[in-house]
């Protein structure tokens, strides 16, 4: 029995060690040790950046300061293009200050930079076409970031609680803005919605307390903005009121639905608010924090 127990213990140790580390190889990149997973081991050779460990805290020694993700990296005599940033790659790396990526990155997966609380600037190449869920959420000091022109979807919670994000341009390629994409971005003052955008979830801009202006492309066929409030084009659904809007409002008689979180965080509105008889449904949290 003792021999069997020792044998099983050894198996457990081997399995644990083999699953603990998240990477295929590591490399020094401008003074930082970064970790990579091989995506393709045939031409074209590609890798994605990953974390050191598969589970929290994801690193024994977290990267700090400036991060420069290279165009390519060499391993075993082969040059690999860096085409992705993997899930949780820099999750909770709270001493990173700025990030730049090489010009072959195509995708940045969920929570890749979430809770990088001290990062102020992130440069993203125009090659990127995909952001995962919550990629940059809780980057509380983030002030400067560009969204590439190839992005079609602003994912759920993408910039949630990026408190200092003041200016951001949503490119003309974006067709969908998901729930909580800009939740709690309390320094945003205005936001442009491109003509191509055909789906906006009402909670996308919840509790952006300084946001007092929506701008919309003149050829947008899905939405209309009246006095800082975003409606569907036919004016039957009130989607969201800019949370920084002051004074009182009048809901048009054409409105049938007040969407979820429509007035969330609108603490500067003054009443009375008259809901017309045309309204047949008010969704969850529509008037949350209307103090």
N, C-alpha and C positions, 0 to 999 in steps of 0.2 A: 504493500500500500504506500509506503514512504517513497519508493522508486516512482510509482505512478504519479504521486503528488508533485514530486520534483519535476517530472517530465511535463505535467500540465502547467506548472508554474512557469517553466521555460517557454512553453508555447505562448502563454499569456503575455510574457515580457516581450517576445518577438513580435506578436501581433500589435501590442500597444506601441512599441517603438516604430513599427512600420506605418502606423496610421497617425502618429502624433505629428510628424512633419508634413507640411503641406506642399513642399516644393520638390522639383526634380534636381535643380542645381541653384547655386547662388553666384553672384558676381559683384565686384566693387564698381560702383558707378558714381563718378565724381565725389569720392570720399564716403559714399553710403553703401552699405551692404544690402543689396536687393535680392529678392527670391523670385524664381521663375518656374513655371510649368510648361513643358513642351506640349504644344497643340498639334503640330505637324512635324514628323521626323522624316518627311520626304520634301522634295522641292515643291513649292517654296517653304523653307524651314521657318516655322513660326512658334512663338511662345507668348504667354501672358504673364504679367506680374502677379504674384500671389503673396500671401503672408508666410511667416516662418512656421506657424503651428496651425493645425486645422480647427482648434477650438479656442475660445477666449482663455487668456488675453491675446492670442494670436502671435505674440512676440515674446521671446525672452529678453531681447533688447530692442526697444522700439526705435525706428529711425527718427532723427530730429533735424531741425533747421530746414535748409533748402533741399528739395527732392528734384532731381533731374532724371526722368525716365528716358533712356536712350532710344535711338532709332533701331538699334540692333545690339546683339550681345553674342559673344563667342563662347562655345562650350564643346569640348572634345574635338577641336579643330573645325567645327561647323559654325557658320554665322547664321544666327536666327533673327528674323525680324520680330520686333515687339509689337504685336497687333492687338493686345487687349490688356485691360486691368481687371483682375478677377474679383470675385465676391470677397468682401471683408479685407481686401489687400492691405489697406492702411487704417482699418477700423480702430478708432480710439487712439490713434497716434497723435496725442495731444500736445506734442512739442514741435510738430512740423509747422513751418512759417510760410512757405510758398512751394508751389508745385508747377513743374513744366513737363510736358509730355513730348515724346518723339513723334515724327510725322507719319508713322505707319499705324498708329493706334486707331482701331475701328470701333471698339466697344468698351464701355466702362460699366461693370456689373454692379449689382445691388450692394449698397452700404460700403462701396470701395473706399470712400473718404469720409464716411459718417463719423461724427464726433471728433474730427480734427479741429479742436476748439481754438487753436491759435493761428491757423492758416488764414492769411489775409488775401492772397492772390493765387489763382489757379489759371494756367494757360492750357487750353485744349486745342489741338490741331483741327483743321477743317476736315480731316479724314474721318473723324468720329461721327457715327450715325446712330448710336444707341446708348441710352442711359438706363440703368436698372433702377429698381425701387430704392428710394432714399439715398441715392448715391452721395449727395453732399449734405444730407440733413445734419442739423446741429453743428455746422461749422460757424460758430457764433461770431467770429471775428472776420469772416469772409466779406470782402468789400468789392473785389474785382474778379469777374469770371466772364468768359465769352461762351455763347452757345453756338456751335457750328451750324452752317447753313444746311447740312444734310439731315439734321435731327427732325423727325416727324412727330415724335411724341414726347411731351414733358411728363415724365413718369410720376406716379404717386410719391408724395413727400420728397420730391427731388431736392428742393431748397428749404424744406421745413425748418423753421426756427434758425434761419441764417439772419440773425438780428440786425447786422450792419450792412446787409446788401442793399445798396441805394439805387443803383441803376443797372438795368439788365434789358437787353434787346432780345425779344423772341423772334427768331428768323422767320422769313416768309415760308419756309418749308414745313413749319409745324402745323399739323392738322388736329392734334388732340392735346388738351391741357387737363391732367387728371386731378383727382381729389387731393387736397392738402399740398399741392405742388409748391406753393409759396406760403404755406401756413405760418403765421407768426413772423413774417418778414416785416418787422415793424418800422424799418427805415425806408421801405419802398414808398415813393410818392406818386409815381405814374407808371403805367404799363401799356404797351402797344400790343394789340391783338391783330395778327396778320390776316390778310384776305383768305388764305388757305384754311384757316382754322374752322372746323366744322363741328367740333365737340369740345365743350368746356363744362367741366363738372363744377357745380356751384360752390363746393367747399375748397376749390383751388386757391382762392385768395382770402380764406378765412383769417380774421384777426390781423390783417395788415393795417395797423391802426393809423398809419400816416398816408395810406393810399387814398387819394381823393379824386384821382382822374384816371379813367380808362380812355385809351385812344384806339381807334379801330380803322382798318383799311377801308377806303371808300367803296371797294368792290366786294366787301365781305357779304356773302349771301345767307349767312346763318344767324347773325346777331345784329342788334341795334343798341346804341348807347344814348340814353336821355338823362341829362343832369347827373352824370356820375353813376348811373344804374344800368346794368347790363341786362337786356331782355333778348328773348328769341326774336327773330326777324318779324314774325307775325304778331308780336306783342302779347302772346297769350301766357307766357311764362316769365316771371321775374326771377332771374338767375342769381344775381349778386349785386349788392350795393357796395360801392367803395367804402371801406370801413372808416376812412378819414373824413367822410362827407359830413358837413356841418348843417345845422338848421333843421327844417322840416321837409317832408316830401309828400307828394301826392301819387298814390298808386293809380295808374290809368284803369278805366272801366273795362278795358279789353282783357286784363290779366285774369287768368283762371287758376294758375298755380303759383305759389310762392315756394321756391325750391329750398332744399336743405341748406342750412347755414347762410341763407341769403343775406341776412343782416347781422351775422355773427361779428361781434366786436365793434358795432357801430355805436360807440359810447358818446359821440358828439351830436347825434340827432336829437332834436327836441320835438315834442308832440304838439297837438295830438296826431296820432297816425290813424287814418281812416282806411279800413280795408273794404273795398267795394263789394257789392253783392255778387259780382261776377266771379269772385274767388270761390272755388269749390274744394281746394286742398292746400294745406300748409304742411310742408315736410318737417322732419325732425330738426331741432336746434335752429330753426329759422330766425329766431330773435335772441339767440344766446348772447349774453354780455351786453345787451342794449341798456346800459345802466342809466 
